[in-house]
Amino acid sequence: MGDQIAFTFLLDFFWNEVYGFMLKRTQNETDTEDIVIETFAKAFDRISTYNPEYAFSTWLIAIAKNVHIDILRKKKSSLFIDITDEENQQAYNVADSSPSAEDELIKEQNLSSLLECIKQLKPHYQEVIQLRYFQELSYQEIAEQLNEPLNNVKIKLLRAKKLLADIIRNGKKK
């Protein structure tokens, strides 16, 4: 729970700074929003690598620059490769399914103890976990079912997995 509060605070506190910086670079609000959401998702995933000798906003902006460069590279390379929608979906599903440390920890739990842990999450986090792991929907399918933007679903699932992993870890310590 503490991580969730901390992540929400960091998101609220630094969002405008990172958003403003990236908007100047991209000149496109939609691209900027996508970059900033992905930036915070990566930062939360790699928070343990943050070096406190540097300003947190500097670290976030460095991540945002890298995300932007990655997007530009993908756009540039896609100009030279003609791929079908089916191939694009297959590639998306591969990227969508690579298990994180949280995924591995969640999979290790037996079903009844996992369900007890899931019940400790807020309902909207229970829902995305249920859709992803029990109904095995892709991020895109979850976004469509919840009628939410894809990046919101990614962030919500990221937070839900982190919270669930914390609940599981804390349960193991007892």
Residue pairs with C-beta under 8 A, 6 or more apart in sequence:
1 163
1 166
3 162
3 163
3 166
4 159
4 162
4 163
7 40
7 44
7 159
10 40
10 43
10 56
11 40
14 56
14 57
14 60
15 36
15 40
17 57
17 60
17 61
18 36
18 39
18 40
18 57
18 60
18 61
18 64
19 32
19 33
19 36
21 61
21 64
22 32
22 35
22 36
22 39
22 64
22 68
23 29
23 32
25 65
25 68
26 32
26 35
26 68
31 71
33 151
34 71
34 151
35 64
35 67
35 68
35 71
36 64
37 151
37 152
37 154
37 155
38 67
38 151
39 60
39 63
39 64
39 67
40 60
40 155
41 154
41 155
41 158
42 63
42 67
43 50
43 59
43 60
43 63
44 158
44 159
44 162
45 100
45 158
50 56
50 59
51 59
83 91
92 138
92 140
93 138
96 138
96 139
96 140
99 107
100 161
101 165
102 161
102 162
102 164
102 165
103 161
105 165
105 168
105 169
106 114
106 133
106 161
106 164
106 165
106 168
109 117
109 168
113 171
114 168
117 164
117 167
117 168
117 171
118 126
118 129
118 130
118 164
119 126
120 167
121 129
121 160
121 163
121 164
121 167
124 156
125 156
125 159
125 160
125 163
125 164
126 160
127 146
128 142
128 146
128 153
128 156
128 157
128 160
129 157
129 160
129 161
129 164
131 137
131 141
131 142
131 145
131 146
132 139
132 142
132 157
137 145
139 150
139 153
139 154
139 157
140 150
142 153
142 157
143 149
143 150
143 152
143 153
146 153
148 156
